[in-house]
Amino acid sequence: MAEQQMIDSRLRLILDDGVDEVSGEQLYKTKGFNNVKTTATADQLYAIANAVTGLQERPLVNVERNDSSEITEV
């Protein structure tokens, strides 16, 4: 039987960067944060994302959490 243990977590904010004048496509910028506590809840991360967005020039589009886990045999 295998066991999973979360070893790393990252937070990424996707910000609106306007529309490309030539193609008309939506543009995005990202802001990433490493070494996020693996025990942080979704509510806590969303609150942090909103607080940090207040310091940005661009509006927030999406919040992503990327976790890395180690899988070992028990």
C-alpha positions as CSV (number, residue, x, y, z in Angstrom):
1,M,0.0,0.0,0.0
2,A,1.2,3.5,-0.8
3,E,1.1,6.6,1.3
4,Q,1.1,10.3,0.1
5,Q,2.7,13.1,2.0
6,M,2.4,16.8,0.8
7,I,5.9,18.3,0.8
8,D,5.4,21.6,-1.0
9,S,2.7,24.1,-1.9
10,R,2.7,27.2,-4.2
11,L,0.2,30.0,-4.7
12,R,-0.3,31.6,-8.1
13,L,-2.4,34.7,-8.8
14,I,-3.6,35.2,-12.4
15,L,-4.1,38.9,-13.1
16,D,-5.9,40.7,-15.9
17,D,-3.4,42.5,-18.2
18,G,-5.9,43.9,-20.7
19,V,-6.5,42.9,-24.3
20,D,-3.9,42.5,-27.1
21,E,-4.5,45.3,-29.6
22,V,-3.6,43.2,-32.6
23,S,-5.2,39.9,-31.9
24,G,-8.0,41.0,-29.5
25,E,-7.1,38.1,-27.1
26,Q,-7.2,38.5,-23.3
27,L,-3.7,38.9,-21.8
28,Y,-2.8,37.7,-18.3
29,K,0.1,38.2,-15.9
30,T,0.9,35.8,-13.1
31,K,2.4,36.4,-9.6
32,G,3.7,33.4,-7.8
33,F,4.5,32.6,-4.2
34,N,6.6,29.6,-3.1
35,N,6.9,28.0,0.3
36,V,3.2,28.3,1.2
37,K,2.3,26.3,4.3
38,T,1.0,23.0,3.3
39,T,-1.5,23.2,6.1
40,A,-3.1,26.4,4.8
41,T,-6.8,26.1,3.9
42,A,-8.4,27.4,0.7
43,D,-10.1,30.2,2.7
44,Q,-6.8,31.3,4.1
45,L,-5.1,31.4,0.7
46,Y,-8.0,33.2,-0.9
47,A,-7.9,35.9,1.8
48,I,-4.1,36.3,1.2
49,A,-4.7,36.5,-2.5
50,N,-7.3,39.3,-2.1
51,A,-5.0,41.2,0.3
52,V,-2.0,41.0,-2.1
53,T,-4.3,41.9,-5.1
54,G,-5.0,45.2,-3.4
55,L,-1.3,46.0,-3.8
56,Q,-1.3,45.2,-7.6
57,E,-2.2,47.5,-10.5
58,R,-4.1,44.7,-12.2
59,P,-7.4,43.0,-11.2
60,L,-7.5,39.4,-10.0
61,V,-8.9,36.9,-12.4
62,N,-8.1,33.5,-10.7
63,V,-6.2,32.0,-7.7
64,E,-4.4,28.6,-8.1
65,R,-2.7,26.4,-5.6
66,N,-0.1,23.8,-6.8
67,D,0.8,21.1,-4.3
68,S,3.6,18.6,-4.6
69,S,3.5,15.3,-2.8
70,E,5.8,12.4,-2.2
71,I,4.4,8.9,-2.6
72,T,6.1,6.1,-0.7
73,E,5.3,2.5,0.0
74,V,4.2,1.8,3.6
